[in-house]
């Protein structure tokens, strides 16, 4: 689900978001500010958001994608490695995250046996930018700390070296928790029909069950 590849795509196919390796976009943020999402909207009090920024070390969640991400920054994300289970309402989803050098690979599985891969997403470090592209949408890291990573919509680099004028992608972040879990948080922009929204997925370590 989402979470890594999938926050990018649909949460129960992610992340990551990564929420990770999803197949259906959960929402798009464009230069026009329009977006579509199947995720419920909730309003977050400003004081809670400020508290979250303090706990994660993230300084500016509205910052553009960084083009100064380094190998040392990627090394800070090793807490994301492992097999994980999250819940999308009452529906569980399962993901595995591992690193190949500076590339973060997110595998999403069809069931709890984690033997049949549904989707694979790759977050790659290139020219100082760490992100993932699906079709005409891209999200890249704006900031990485020891306990969090923030992804924001990013322009896609064209063959001639220029960047696409229209930016499509999702805004989401992963936050490490003290108990060994982590949260994948997807933000959706306001549009003419809906206020800004936010959905949190708690990711817990998981051992695949035996196939029947």
Protein Blocks (a to p, Z undefined) as FASTA:
>chain_A
ZZlmmmmmcfklggjhilmlccbdfbdcdfkopacdfbdcddddfklmmmmmmmnopabl
kbccdfkbcfklmmmmmmmgccddddehjaccddddddehjaccddddfblnomacfbdc
ddddeehiacddehjbccddfbdcfkbccddddddddfkopacfbdcdddddddddfkop
acddddddddfkbccdddddddddddddddZZ
